[in-house]
Each structure stands twice: as C-alpha cells, then as structure tokens.
C-alpha cells in the first residue's frame, strides 16, 4: 500500500485540501456529472449541492446562477486578458496586442480539453446556454474595444476601427476554437488560430512576417487590374495576392 492511501493514525490530522477538491471545483464536477446523466434542464441547484455535499448558500457564494457553473473559468480569464492589455505600452502594435490577448482565452480552453469539449456539447443542446455564451463573448469583445479605443484615439474613425477590429478578433478566435472543439479537442488549434488571426492582422494591423522575412522589412504588393473592373473583382484579386506564399 502506498503512503498516500494509508489510513491516518489516531490523533493524526489529515490535510483535507489534499483529499477533497476545492469546493468550487467540487460544485462544477457535480454539476457536469448531473448534466450528463439527467440533462441540463432537469438538474436543479438543489441536486448539485446534494451531490457535492454542501448547502445552497455555498453554491451561490461561488456562482450567481446555474448558468454560471457551466462557465466557471471565464471571470478569471477576463481579468487576465484585461490585465495583459493594460500592461502594454505605446510601442506595442495595438491590433497585434489584442491578437496576443485573445490567445489567453484559447489557452484557458486547451488547458482542460475534456471539460471544454463537454461544455461545447452541452451548450449546443441548450438555447439558454448559447445565449449566455454570447454574453461572455461580448464581454471579451468589449475589453478589446476599450483597449483599442484608447490606443486609436485621435485617428480618423478611431472608435469605429476599435469596434470593428475587436469584433473581428473575437470572430477569428471563435472560428478556430469551434473547429478544434468539433474535432473533440484533437486538432491543431495553434495553427488554426495563427491562420485566423493572420487575416485580422493583414486587414487591420501589421501583417505577420513571412518565414525568412526580417520583421522590419516591408512586404509591398503591387496589383495591376483592368480599368473599369467591378470593385468586388478588385477586392477578390487583392485577397488572392495577399494569401499567396
């Protein structure tokens, strides 16, 4: 028998924290166990606290509602994102800084892929959770926009640019993330994210340097188009040129 499973001697104190998970984690684990067994709508807060072995007051100390227990990690992640953006300085390229910030959100998902995939499946099944998830995404988007408004203040249409870029970063992140979640967390999400955020940086910021290209070397593209060509055709040709290796 290993020492970790030995019965404590009489009078010897055990480290409860080493035996039981923190109460917050225990509540999340109990909730998801019941959601998988019974379904989200059929599970009540009373069911969750009964399985976790705590009282209702303990539940609401950590989670304002049943919806919040499905997204237990976003408050901390949003605080990390906000702090990361605030720690930047004027030397940072603002669009790139936001693209780096959104990778903190991706890291939160990839640190616990099994939980992230479970939550994705659950959220797809429950309309109320999908609406809640949209409100979570909006909070990240607002944090990006507030940072960009400060950095782009004084530019023509600075606030408009801030809102458009923040929405684009959130959309690019979600596109890559959902592709990874649909693969049950087994795809190459890092490469997918690089590709998606590369579109944002190319469109709105300083495009990422190509392999073998010095970071301070300008990459100039010259496009020749027929006079009178429709605008949609010109845009299509520009996009095709920019995405060539």
C-alpha positions in Angstrom: 0.0 0.0 0.0 1.4 3.4 -0.9 1.8 6.1 1.8 -0.8 8.3 0.0 -3.5 5.7 0.7 -2.5 4.7 4.2 -5.1 5.2 7.0 -4.1 8.0 9.3 -3.1 7.1 12.8 -5.3 8.0 15.7 -4.8 11.6 16.6 -3.1 12.3 13.3 -4.7 15.2 11.3 -5.3 14.8 7.6 -4.9 17.5 5.0 -8.5 17.9 3.8 -7.4 20.1 0.9 -5.2 17.2 -0.4 -8.1 14.7 -0.2 -11.0 16.8 -1.5 -11.0 19.2 -4.4 -11.8 22.9 -3.6 -15.5 23.5 -3.1 -15.7 25.5 -6.3 -14.3 22.7 -8.3 -16.4 20.1 -6.5 -19.6 22.0 -7.4 -18.5 22.2 -11.1 -17.7 18.5 -11.1 -21.1 17.6 -9.5 -23.0 19.9 -11.9 -21.5 18.4 -15.0 -21.9 14.8 -13.8 -25.7 15.6 -13.3 -25.9 17.4 -16.6 -24.6 14.4 -18.4 -26.7 11.9 -16.5 -30.0 13.8 -16.4 -29.7 16.7 -18.7 -29.2 20.4 -18.0 -32.9 21.4 -17.7 -33.7 18.5 -15.4 -30.9 19.3 -13.0 -31.6 21.8 -10.2 -29.2 23.7 -7.9 -30.5 21.5 -5.0 -29.5 18.4 -7.0 -26.0 19.9 -7.5 -25.4 20.8 -3.8 -26.7 17.5 -2.7 -24.2 15.6 -4.8 -21.4 17.9 -3.8 -22.3 17.6 -0.1 -22.7 21.3 0.6 -25.5 23.8 1.1 -27.3 26.1 -1.3 -25.5 29.1 0.4 -22.2 27.6 -0.6 -23.3 27.3 -4.2 -24.4 30.9 -4.5 -21.2 32.1 -2.8 -19.4 30.9 -6.0 -22.0 31.0 -8.7 -24.8 33.6 -9.1 -26.9 31.1 -11.2 -26.9 27.6 -12.6 -25.7 29.0 -15.9 -22.5 30.4 -14.3 -21.4 26.9 -13.1 -21.1 26.0 -16.8 -18.6 28.8 -17.4 -16.6 28.8 -14.2 -13.3 29.9 -15.7 -14.2 33.0 -17.7 -14.2 35.5 -14.9 -10.6 34.8 -14.1 -9.6 34.7 -17.8 -11.3 38.0 -18.5 -9.3 39.5 -15.6 -6.1 38.1 -17.1 -7.0 39.5 -20.6 -7.7 42.9 -19.2 -4.5 43.0 -17.1 -2.5 41.9 -20.2 -3.9 44.7 -22.3 -3.3 47.2 -19.5 0.3 46.1 -19.1 1.1 47.1 -22.7 2.8 50.3 -23.8 2.7 52.7 -26.7 5.4 50.7 -28.5 3.0 47.7 -29.0 1.2 47.4 -32.3 -2.4 47.6 -31.0 -4.0 45.0 -33.2 -1.2 42.6 -32.6 -1.6 43.2 -28.8 -5.2 42.3 -29.0 -4.5 39.2 -31.0 -2.0 38.1 -28.3 -4.6 38.8 -25.6 -7.2 36.5 -27.2 -4.7 33.7 -27.1 -5.1 33.7 -23.3 -8.7 32.7 -23.9 -7.6 29.9 -26.2 -5.1 28.7 -23.5 -7.9 28.5 -21.0 -9.8 26.1 -23.2 -6.8 24.0 -24.2 -5.6 23.6 -20.6 -8.6 21.4 -19.9 -9.7 19.9 -23.3 -12.1 17.3 -21.9 -14.1 19.9 -19.9 -14.1 22.3 -22.9 -15.4 19.7 -25.2 -18.1 18.6 -22.7 -19.2 22.2 -22.3 -19.3 22.8 -26.0 -21.6 19.8 -26.5 -23.8 20.9 -23.6 -24.0 24.5 -24.9 -25.1 23.3 -28.3 -28.0 21.5 -26.8 -29.4 24.3 -24.5 -30.5 27.5 -26.1 -30.2 29.4 -22.8 -26.6 28.4 -22.5 -25.9 29.6 -26.1 -27.3 33.0 -25.2 -25.2 33.1 -22.1 -22.1 32.2 -24.1 -22.8 35.1 -26.4 -22.9 37.4 -23.4 -19.5 36.0 -22.4 -18.0 36.6 -25.8 -19.4 40.2 -25.8 -17.5 40.9 -22.5 -14.2 39.9 -24.1 -15.0 41.9 -27.2 -15.8 45.0 -25.0 -12.4 44.6 -23.3 -10.7 44.5 -26.7 -12.6 47.6 -27.9 -11.9 49.6 -24.8 -8.2 49.0 -25.2 -8.3 49.8 -28.9 -10.3 53.0 -28.4 -7.5 54.3 -26.1 -4.8 53.3 -28.5 -6.6 54.6 -31.6 -7.9 57.8 -30.0 -7.2 60.7 -32.3 -7.2 58.7 -35.5 -10.0 59.2 -38.1 -12.8 56.8 -37.2 -10.7 55.5 -34.2 -13.8 54.3 -32.3 -15.2 52.7 -35.4 -11.9 50.9 -36.1 -11.8 49.7 -32.5 -15.2 48.2 -32.6 -14.6 46.5 -36.0 -11.2 45.1 -35.0 -12.4 43.8 -31.7 -15.3 42.0 -33.4 -13.0 40.6 -36.0 -10.6 39.3 -33.3 -13.4 37.6 -31.4 -14.8 36.1 -34.6 -11.4 34.7 -35.7 -10.8 33.2 -32.3 -14.2 31.6 -32.2 -13.8 30.2 -35.7 -10.6 28.4 -34.8 -11.8 27.4 -31.4 -15.0 25.8 -32.6 -13.2 23.9 -35.3 -11.0 22.4 -32.6 -13.9 21.6 -30.3 -15.7 19.9 -33.1 -12.7 17.7 -33.5 -13.1 16.7 -29.8 -10.0 18.8 -28.9 -7.7 16.8 -31.1 -7.0 19.2 -34.0 -4.0 21.5 -34.3 -5.7 24.6 -32.8 -2.5 26.6 -32.7 -2.1 26.5 -36.4 -5.8 27.2 -36.9 -5.6 30.2 -34.6 -2.4 31.6 -36.4 -4.3 31.4 -39.7 -7.4 33.0 -38.4 -5.7 35.9 -36.6 -3.4 36.3 -39.5 -6.4 37.5 -41.5 -7.2 40.1 -38.9 -3.6 41.4 -38.7 -3.4 41.6 -42.5 -6.6 43.5 -42.8 -6.3 45.9 -39.9 -2.8 45.9 -38.4 0.8 45.0 -39.3 0.7 41.6 -41.1 2.8 38.8 -39.5 6.3 38.4 -41.2 6.5 35.6 -43.6 9.1 32.8 -42.9 12.6 34.1 -43.8 11.4 37.7 -44.0 13.0 40.1 -41.5 10.4 41.6 -39.2 11.3 45.2 -40.1 11.2 44.6 -43.9 8.2 46.0 -45.7 6.3 43.5 -47.8 5.0 45.5 -50.8 2.3 44.1 -53.1 1.7 45.7 -56.5 -1.6 44.7 -58.2 -2.5 45.6 -61.8 -6.2 45.5 -62.6 -8.3 46.3 -65.7 -9.7 49.8 -65.6 -13.4 49.6 -65.0 -13.3 46.2 -63.3 -16.0 45.9 -60.7 -14.9 46.6 -57.1 -15.8 43.0 -56.0 -13.3 41.7 -58.6 -10.5 44.0 -57.5 -11.1 43.0 -53.8 -11.0 39.3 -54.8 -7.7 39.8 -56.7 -6.2 41.6 -53.7 -7.2 38.9 -51.3 -5.8 36.2 -53.6 -2.5 38.1 -54.0 -2.1 38.7 -50.2 -2.7 35.0 -49.4 -0.1 33.7 -51.9 3.1 32.2 -50.4 
